[in-house]
Amino acid sequence: MNRNIIEQAQKLGLIKPNTMELIEDRKCPLCETRIDINEFNNDLSLKEFTISGMCQKCQNKIFGE
């Protein structure tokens, strides 16, 4: 996760002000559910999690299943 990118997006109002806190607390920044590392379908989904912090369910909604 790139903290600088998240901070800039917060300043621009593109993401929630508490996004970094959610990610650090192992919660999805979109739906705020607790992340279970075993829930990811594959390595690509796990990699996306390391970039965005999104859970598998939210990834599926955004990128399709």
N, C-alpha and C positions, 0 to 999 in steps of 0.2 A: 504494500500500500504506500502510495506517495503522499506523505503528510502535507507537503507544499501544495499539491494539486487540490487536495481536499480543502485546505484552508482558503485557497483562492476561490474555489467554487462556492464555499460558504459566504465569502465576502460579496460575491456576485448574486447571492440569493438563489443559486441553482440547486443547492441541497440543504437539508435540514441543518440548523445550527449545532445540533448535538450528534452529527454523523460520526465524528471521530470517537466520541465517547461510546456510542453504540458498538462500533467496530472493536474498540479496545475491550469492551465488555462481552465480546463474542456474540453480538446480536446483529441480525440483518439490518442494514440501514434503511431498508424500504418497509418491511413489515414488522420489524423489531422483535421477531421471535429468536430464541436462543439457537445458535448454530451447533449442529451435531456434525462433526467432521466426517462421520460415517454415512451421512445422508447423500453425499454427492455421487452422481451416476457414473462419472468417469474422470479421467485425469484432466480433461479440458474444463469440466465444471469446477474441479478443485482449483485449477489455475485461475479461473475467473474469480473464484472466491478470494484468492490472494490479492487480486487486483481491486475488486470492488467491494468485497465483504458481503456480497449477496448470497442468500441461502439458495438451495436448489429450486425450491418452489418459485421464488421470484425470478431466478434465471430462466426457468421454463416459461414464465409469463412474458418476459421481455424478449427472449431469443427464440421461443418456440421449443417444443419438446424434442 
